[in-house]
């Protein structure tokens, strides 16, 4: 299980990252220009992963928060 410190570090990185959504804008060989000025290398699967990370990671953090809260509530009911 991730520690609260690890989750907080991820949240801080999300907050510092360029706002989204990120979208592919142009290709130049192996390098892809992403909206917001990001340039990355890789194949289409890498591009899909990176461009969706800006939305996916905050959504995953929210789901972790929701599940942890539900777990606490369940534990309280059972105790």
Helices and strands as residue ranges (DSSP letters): H 4-16, E 24-28, E 31-34, G 35-37, E 38-41, H 44-78
